[in-house]
Amino acid sequence: MPAPNSPAAPRFLRTSEAASRLGLSPRTLEKHRCFGTGPIYRKLGGRIVYAIEDLDAWAALGARRSTSDPGEGIVHPAKRLPANAQP
């Protein structure tokens, strides 16, 4: 529990901060949002924010140990997916 006068660690990040955390450009993260291929986001009072745990979970979908490792999930590119693909 943080001290009463110390700032708490942020729970949510705006698009530019979230993109920086992921190593992406803000525009790429916006495209992911439009195409439904990106991390879960929230709209709070008209602002888009990302929970840090959602960003980390989305990035973890792309974790691989080698080039032949199929991994647990897929991080799709920021483009419209074919109808038969799952986000």
C-alpha positions in Angstrom: 0.0 0.0 0.0 1.5 3.4 -1.0 2.2 6.0 1.6 -0.6 8.6 2.0 1.4 11.4 0.3 3.2 9.4 -2.4 1.8 9.1 -5.9 0.3 5.8 -6.7 1.6 3.9 -9.8 -0.8 4.5 -12.7 -3.3 1.8 -13.4 -4.3 3.1 -16.8 -2.3 4.6 -19.6 -3.4 6.9 -22.5 -2.7 5.8 -26.0 0.7 7.5 -26.4 1.9 6.0 -23.0 0.5 2.6 -23.9 2.1 2.6 -27.3 5.5 3.6 -25.7 5.2 0.7 -23.3 4.6 -1.7 -26.1 7.3 -0.2 -28.4 4.7 0.8 -31.0 3.7 4.1 -32.5 0.5 5.7 -31.1 -1.0 5.5 -34.7 -0.3 1.7 -34.8 -2.1 1.3 -31.5 -5.1 3.4 -32.9 -5.2 1.1 -36.0 -5.3 -2.0 -33.8 -8.2 -0.4 -31.9 -10.1 0.3 -35.1 -9.6 -3.2 -36.5 -10.1 -5.1 -33.2 -6.7 -6.6 -33.3 -5.2 -4.8 -30.3 -5.3 -4.9 -26.5 -8.5 -4.3 -24.6 -9.2 -0.7 -24.0 -11.7 1.4 -22.1 -13.5 4.7 -22.8 -13.6 6.8 -19.7 -15.4 10.1 -20.2 -14.5 10.1 -23.9 -10.9 9.3 -23.3 -9.3 6.0 -24.4 -7.2 4.3 -21.7 -5.5 0.9 -21.4 -5.1 -1.1 -18.2 -1.4 -2.0 -17.8 -2.3 -5.7 -17.2 -4.3 -5.8 -20.5 -1.3 -4.4 -22.4 1.0 -7.0 -20.8 -1.5 -9.8 -21.5 -1.9 -8.8 -25.2 1.9 -8.6 -25.6 2.3 -12.0 -24.0 0.2 -13.6 -26.8 3.2 -13.0 -29.1 5.7 -14.7 -26.7 7.8 -17.4 -28.5 11.0 -19.4 -27.5 12.1 -20.1 -31.1 11.0 -19.5 -34.7 9.4 -22.9 -34.7 7.4 -22.3 -31.5 3.7 -21.9 -32.3 3.1 -20.1 -29.0 -0.1 -19.7 -27.1 -1.7 -17.0 -29.2 -1.3 -14.6 -32.1 -0.7 -10.9 -32.1 -2.2 -9.9 -35.5 -0.9 -7.0 -37.6 -2.8 -3.7 -37.4 -5.0 -4.3 -40.4 -8.5 -5.6 -41.2 -8.7 -9.4 -40.6 -10.4 -11.7 -43.1 -13.9 -12.8 -41.9 -12.6 -16.3 -41.0 -9.7 -15.1 -38.8 -10.1 -14.8 -35.0 -8.7 -11.7 -33.3 
